[in-house]
Amino acid sequence: MHQTPQPVRLTAGDAELTVRPDAGCGISSLRVGGTELLRQGPRYGSFVMVPWCGRTENGRFRNGGVTHQLPVNAAPHAIHGTGRDGSWTRSTHGDGTASFFHDLTDPWPYAGRVTQVFELTEDELRITMGVETAEESFPAQAGWHPWFLRNLGQGGQDAVIDFTPGWQEERGDNHLPTGHRIDPEPGPWDDCFGMPDGVDVALTWPGELRVRVTSPAEWLVVYDEQPEAICVEPQSGPPNGLNTLPRLVTLIDPLEITTVWAWERLG
């Protein structure tokens, strides 16, 4: 009889992380000093985006001369990959670390494996995700979609976001980058930014907490159009990147992406 994987809880100092391998290996909770940092709910917390990030135009992408059709789950596009919808398997688990894997399967047309490693200390969380192929090469992307609470619910002020992108991808009426780079515009955003020196974003809840989200990855999506949360999404490529900036995963060249969320108390 198949058993549903149980939530995995990591602790370090007064930091607590809960990972749900049964729900796409997403983070359902990140608490620092008893304060929840992530919006709660089945589609919130922080979920993985793999093997693509954001929207893929009309759900179609090409690999060489072959065109593939993905399920359209954000009409008319396919959004955020398949990894968040599947069950993952825990491979290791210690007090502050845990690793998981997920085998790619239908509707993704290529055999491969995704791994994710969580490393929690008292003042930061490091996450590493890898994508490898079992046989054929294929284009892929990977990233994370955390929903940081706009207000921590302690009577303090809303979070302020601070980042300095190299450019903003112009967004078309179809919500996809047009291919033109523009000077960064003021929010609210559902937009992609280029950060050629790596993602570096600070979220500050004045007088309470500051979280710095960094990654060697050069692409960032910020989504803050909902009043409850601010999404800061490091990813390996831009939306629709399977088509516009394909990164091939091969037997000798897997895809790997890392992000670090570091926090400091301001109170």
Secondary structure, DSSP 8 states (H G I E B T S, - for coil): -------EEEEETTEEEEEEGGGTTEEEEEEETTEE-B--STT-SEEEEBS--SEEGGGEEEETTEEEE---SBTTBEESBSGGGS--EEEEE-SSEEEEEEEE-TTSSS-EEEEEEEEEETTEEEEEEEEEESSS-EE---EEEEEEESS-SSS----EEE---SEEEEE-TTSSEEEEEE----SS-EEEEE-TT-EEEEEEETTTEEEEEEES-SEEEEE--STTEEEEEEESS-TTHHHHS--EEBTTB-EEEEEEEEEEE--
